[in-house]
Amino acid sequence: MGLTKSENFTNQQNELANIAKALGHPARMAIVDYLLTVDTCICGDIVNELPLAQPTVSQHLKELKNAGIIKGSIEGNAICYCIDENTIEKLKSYFDNILSNLEKRKSTCC
């Protein structure tokens, strides 16, 4: 989406679209799934879990971090990654709102 087009939408719509776009790749979904099973981990841990090369995993981690889905902290010479609960809460609120509205209109939907 070009800069001029994104100006036509709210900040929330742009932010949620960016998050959804980052989650729109199966490898990134697998990384999120893995991070949900551990407290924190480093890139090498994820490489051991996925059938992807280390540079590919690093690129996916970068996309997830740029979207705010994960956060990283430096520990020694490694970066430990974990899920950013604030971003997940935004997604939950968005989908809760959708579900709430669907429940209200259930009988009037085509």
C-alpha positions, 0 to 999 in steps of 0.5 A: 500500500503506497503512502498516499493510499494509507493516508485515507485510512485510520491509524488503527486500520493501518496498524492492524493491516501491518500486523495482519500482513506480517502474520500472513506468512506460514513461517511467521505463524510457525515462529509465533506458535513456537514463541508461545510454547517458550518464555523467550528464545534466540534465533538459533532455537527457532532455526532448530525448530523450523525447516528454514535457514538462519538468514531466512528465520532472521528476516522473518523475525525482523518482519515480526518485530517491525510489526510489533508482534514480537520484541527482542532484548539483548542478552550477551551476544544474542537477542532473546525474542518473545511475544509482545502482549500489547500487540496481541491485545490489539488484535484480540480487541479488533476480533472481539469487536467483529464477533460482537457485531456479528452476534448482534446481526446474526439473524439479519445476515444474508 
